[in-house]
Amino acid sequence: MKTYGWAFMIVLFIGGVYSIYQIYQMTKLDAKSRGFKHPGLWGLFSVSGSNSSGLLLYLIGRRNYPSQMSSEDKAVMDSYKNKVAVGILFEVIGAIGLFASFIL
């Protein structure tokens, strides 16, 4: 594999780790606003698993708890959503570049 292939692989990896961390922060903030015990543990549970089953179970389980999120927390949540979009953009760029490096 050429040098730029490794560079795109690193970009892909960084984008994935960044997205996972932002999803963890979003889940932790949401669990805290709903009054869950141990919101950090819920955040960790949501990003665990290879097929996002933890996040799906969290989203199903939170329906019974109304959100008490303040406007400041909503602004923070929106910034986390934008950061996840940036992480996904890095993943897409890394994947396309890695694919192109294998073809060329």
Secondary structure, 3 states (H helix, E strand, C coil): CCHHHHHHHHHHHHHHHHHHHHHHHHHHHHHHHCCCCCHHHHHHHHHCCCCCHHHHHHHHHHHHCCCCCCHHHHHHHHHHHHHHHHHHHHHHHHHHHHHHHHHC
